[in-house]
Amino acid sequence: MRFDQIITDLKNKIYHPVYFLYGEEAYYIDKVSDFIEKNILSESEMTFNQMVFYGKDTDITTLINTARRYPMMANHQVVLLKEAQNIKEIEKLVHYVENPLKSTLLVINYKYKKLDKRTKLYKALQKKTVLFESAKLYDDKIPAWIHDYLKNRNYELEYGVGQTLTDFLGNDLSKIVNELEKLIIVLPEGSRKVTAALVEKNIGISKDFNNFELQRALTRKNSLKANRIILYFCKNPKNNPLTLTLASLYIFFSKVLVYHFTKDKTKTHVASILKVNPFFVQEYQLAARNYSTGKLANIISLLREYDLRSKGVRNASMSDCELLKELIYIILH
């Protein structure tokens, strides 16, 4: 079941006996679990009918016995198992899953791991429960996710800021949301737009010297600006690691290559193929005019090579700064 469907059902008081939430992305697991913990029972009902266990501190027998209790002066009881990846003998949960108590909402938070789909437990969960996998989002999908998150809150995002935040924060959604909420709090009165200037002031990411601006400089073959950004990166290596820059450029130039081979070049179609906001399509159009398919294939090969060299392969002495300078020179010439 999808995340939005689970939340919709819960809001409509459509409950299921078991919710097994698992996967590498903790954000959605926490959102579902927190909603159930805070909204199913009234404050007075929670006293006797809501129990929270932690995987390291309990055992599967205690959990099952608690789930089989009937609620006291309430229609339901809620039993939450957090950090379920740490509980021993979780496969024994199958005995409860096959015949759960309808008045109990048993919520299992099984984070950062996947279940073996060959097991009896997994097959029972598929048939009998709300089974939700919270998969990690790839880096190239994060900027659009940030845009949608703010849009759903009725806020705007300045062009390029989503990529800047992604480069700096990575793909941990909980961490990203935490920073976005901080930005919303410090927005000037009456403003609904998260800008690069706001991000620089409150998070410390330069609005002029970041991977997104480097992409823009390379797209326009602006050597002066590209070299200014590289110089800034070299002076601030901790906030601008070479690995992230290479990954960002790899994603960008790979999408430019895809653009070249896309027959339908209407903005909407290209946006759906590249999985970017339609507003960003113009960047790929411009890059495609400045870089041929042959040059792009060469750039992608170079990015792989310099990634290996940054890790010490066929590189005895060059620093990350020197590698980046050399790479950008080759890309531009």
C-alpha positions in Angstrom: 0.0 0.0 0.0 1.2 3.5 -0.8 2.0 6.0 1.9 -0.7 8.5 1.0 -3.3 5.7 0.9 -2.3 4.5 4.4 -2.7 8.0 5.8 -6.0 8.6 4.0 -7.4 5.4 5.4 -6.3 6.2 8.9 -7.9 9.7 8.7 -11.1 8.0 7.5 -10.9 5.6 10.5 -10.2 2.6 8.3 -7.9 0.5 10.5 -6.0 -2.7 9.9 -4.8 -5.1 12.6 -1.1 -5.1 11.5 1.1 -2.4 9.9 4.5 -3.6 8.9 6.6 -0.7 7.8 10.1 -1.4 6.5 12.8 -0.1 4.3 15.9 2.1 4.1 14.1 5.4 4.2 13.0 6.1 7.8 11.0 9.3 7.0 7.8 7.6 5.8 8.0 4.9 8.4 8.1 7.5 11.1 5.3 9.5 9.6 2.9 6.6 9.5 3.9 5.4 13.0 3.7 8.9 14.5 0.2 9.4 13.0 -1.1 6.2 14.5 0.6 7.0 17.9 -0.9 10.4 18.1 -4.3 10.1 16.4 -6.0 6.7 16.9 -6.8 7.0 20.6 -7.9 9.9 22.8 -5.6 11.0 25.6 -7.7 9.2 28.2 -7.7 6.0 26.1 -4.0 6.0 25.7 -3.3 5.3 29.4 -4.4 1.7 29.3 -4.5 1.0 25.5 -1.3 2.3 24.0 2.0 0.4 24.5 5.4 1.3 22.9 8.2 -1.3 22.7 11.7 -1.1 21.4 13.4 -4.0 19.6 16.5 -4.2 21.9 14.4 -4.2 25.1 11.7 -6.7 24.4 11.0 -10.1 22.9 8.6 -11.4 20.4 6.5 -13.4 22.9 5.9 -10.3 25.0 4.9 -8.3 21.9 2.5 -11.0 20.7 0.9 -11.4 24.2 0.3 -7.7 24.4 -1.2 -7.5 20.9 -3.6 -10.3 21.9 -5.1 -8.3 24.8 -8.5 -6.7 24.5 -8.8 -2.9 24.9 -10.0 -1.4 28.1 -12.9 1.1 27.8 -12.0 1.7 24.2 -12.7 0.2 20.7 -9.0 -0.3 19.9 -5.6 -0.7 21.5 -2.3 0.5 19.8 0.9 -1.6 20.1 4.0 -0.1 18.6 7.3 -1.9 18.1 10.0 0.6 17.3 13.5 -0.4 16.0 12.0 -3.8 15.2 15.2 -4.6 13.2 16.8 -5.3 16.6 14.3 -7.7 18.0 15.3 -11.4 18.0 13.3 -14.2 16.3 11.0 -11.8 14.4 10.0 -14.7 12.1 7.9 -16.0 15.0 5.6 -13.0 14.4 4.0 -15.1 11.7 1.9 -16.9 14.3 0.2 -13.6 15.2 0.0 -12.2 11.7 -1.9 -15.3 10.5 -4.6 -14.7 13.1 -4.4 -11.1 14.4 -6.8 -9.5 16.9 -9.0 -7.0 15.0 -9.3 -4.6 17.9 -5.5 -4.2 18.0 -3.4 -1.9 15.7 0.1 -3.6 15.8 2.6 -1.3 14.2 6.1 -2.7 13.4 8.9 -0.2 12.5 11.5 -2.3 10.7 14.1 0.4 9.6 17.1 0.4 7.3 16.6 -3.2 6.2 14.7 -5.3 3.8 12.8 -8.5 4.5 13.6 -11.8 2.9 10.7 -12.3 0.5 11.2 -16.0 0.6 10.2 -16.3 4.2 6.9 -17.5 5.6 6.6 -14.2 7.6 6.9 -12.1 4.5 4.3 -14.1 2.6 1.9 -13.9 5.5 2.5 -10.1 5.8 1.6 -9.8 2.1 -1.7 -11.5 2.5 -2.9 -10.3 5.9 -1.4 -6.9 6.7 -0.6 -3.4 5.5 2.9 -4.0 4.2 4.7 -0.8 3.3 8.2 -0.5 1.9 9.8 2.9 2.4 12.5 2.8 -0.3 15.4 5.3 -0.3 15.0 8.0 -3.0 17.8 8.4 -5.5 19.7 11.7 -5.4 18.3 12.8 -8.8 14.7 12.6 -7.4 15.4 14.7 -4.3 15.1 18.2 -5.8 11.6 17.4 -7.2 10.7 15.9 -3.8 11.8 19.1 -2.0 9.8 21.2 -4.5 6.6 19.1 -4.0 7.0 19.1 -0.2 7.1 22.9 -0.1 4.3 23.2 -2.7 2.0 21.0 -0.6 2.7 23.5 2.3 1.8 26.4 -0.1 5.4 27.6 -0.4 7.6 28.3 -3.4 11.2 27.3 -4.2 13.5 29.5 -6.0 15.0 28.0 -9.2 18.0 25.8 -8.4 17.6 25.8 -4.7 16.3 22.2 -4.6 19.5 20.9 -6.3 21.7 23.1 -3.9 20.0 21.6 -0.9 20.3 18.1 -2.2 24.0 18.5 -2.9 24.6 19.8 0.7 22.1 17.6 2.7 22.1 14.4 0.7 19.0 12.1 0.4 18.1 11.7 4.1 14.4 13.0 3.9 14.1 13.5 7.7 17.2 15.7 7.7 15.9 17.6 4.6 12.5 18.2 6.2 14.1 19.4 9.4 16.1 22.0 7.4 13.1 23.0 5.3 11.0 23.6 8.4 13.7 25.8 9.9 13.7 27.8 6.6 9.9 28.2 6.8 10.1 29.6 10.3 12.7 32.3 9.3 10.9 33.4 6.2 10.3 37.1 6.2 6.7 38.1 7.1 4.4 37.8 4.2 6.9 35.8 2.1 6.1 32.3 0.8 9.3 31.7 -1.2 12.4 29.8 -0.1 15.3 31.6 -1.8 19.0 30.9 -2.3 19.8 34.0 -0.1 17.6 32.5 2.7 19.4 29.2 2.4 22.9 30.8 2.4 22.1 32.9 5.5 20.5 30.1 7.6 22.1 26.9 6.4 25.5 28.2 5.2 25.3 27.0 1.5 26.7 29.7 -0.8 24.1 30.8 -3.3 26.8 31.6 -5.9 29.3 28.8 -5.4 27.6 25.4 -5.4 27.2 22.3 -7.7 24.1 23.7 -9.3 25.8 26.9 -10.2 28.8 24.9 -11.5 26.4 23.0 -13.8 24.9 26.3 -15.1 28.4 27.6 -15.8 29.4 24.4 -17.7 26.1 24.5 -19.6 26.9 28.0 -20.8 30.6 27.2 -21.2 31.4 30.0 -18.9 35.0 29.3 -18.0 35.5 32.3 -15.7 32.5 31.5 -13.5 33.3 27.7 -13.5 36.9 28.4 -12.3 35.7 30.8 -9.6 33.4 28.1 -8.3 36.2 25.5 -8.4 38.5 27.9 -6.5 35.8 28.3 -3.8 35.4 24.5 -3.6 39.2 24.2 -3.1 39.1 26.7 -0.3 36.1 25.0 1.3 36.6 21.3 0.7 34.7 20.1 3.8 31.4 21.6 2.5 32.1 20.8 -1.1 33.5 17.2 -1.3 34.7 16.1 -4.7 32.6 12.9 -4.5 29.4 14.9 -4.4 30.5 17.3 -7.2 31.3 14.3 -9.5 28.0 12.6 -8.7 26.0 15.8 -9.4 27.8 16.3 -12.7 27.3 12.7 -13.6 23.5 12.9 -13.1 23.3 16.2 -15.0 25.3 15.2 -18.1 23.6 11.8 -18.2 20.3 13.5 -18.4 21.6 15.8 -21.2 22.5 12.7 -23.1 19.0 11.3 -22.6 17.6 14.6 -23.9 19.5 14.2 -27.1 17.9 10.8 -27.8 14.4 11.8 -26.8 12.3 12.2 -29.9 9.4 14.2 -28.4 11.2 17.3 -27.1 8.1 19.1 -25.8 8.7 20.5 -22.4 6.1 18.3 -20.6 7.4 15.1 -22.2 11.1 15.9 -21.5 10.3 16.8 -17.9 8.6 13.4 -17.4 11.4 11.5 -19.1 14.2 13.3 -17.2 12.1 13.4 -14.0 12.6 17.1 -13.5 10.4 20.1 -13.0 9.3 21.5 -16.5 10.9 24.8 -15.5 14.3 23.1 -15.6 14.0 21.7 -19.1 15.5 24.8 -20.6 18.9 24.0 -18.9 19.0 20.7 -20.6 18.0 22.2 -24.0 20.9 24.7 -23.7 23.4 22.0 -22.6 22.4 19.8 -25.5 23.1 22.6 -27.9 26.6 23.1 -26.4 27.5 19.4 -26.0 27.2 16.8 -28.7 26.4 13.2 -27.9 30.1 12.2 -28.5 31.3 14.9 -26.2 28.7 13.9 -23.5 29.8 10.2 -23.8 33.4 11.4 -23.3 32.4 13.5 -20.2 30.6 10.7 -18.6 33.6 8.4 -19.1 35.8 11.1 -17.6 33.6 11.5 -14.6 33.9 7.8 -13.9 37.7 8.0 -14.4 38.1 10.9 -12.0 35.9 9.3 -9.4 38.3 6.4 -9.4 41.3 8.7 -9.3 39.9 10.6 -6.3 39.8 7.2 -4.5 43.5 6.6 -5.3 43.2 4.5 -8.4 46.0 5.5 -10.9 46.6 8.6 -8.9 49.7 8.9 -6.7 49.9 12.5 -5.8 47.1 14.8 -7.2 44.8 16.4 -4.6 41.0 16.6 -5.0 41.4 20.2 -5.9 43.9 19.5 -8.7 41.7 16.7 -10.0 38.7 18.9 -10.2 40.6 21.7 -11.9 41.9 19.3 -14.5 38.5 17.7 -15.1 36.7 21.0 -15.6 39.3 22.2 -18.0 38.9 19.0 -20.1 35.1 19.4 -20.1 35.2 23.0 -21.2 37.9 22.5 -23.9 
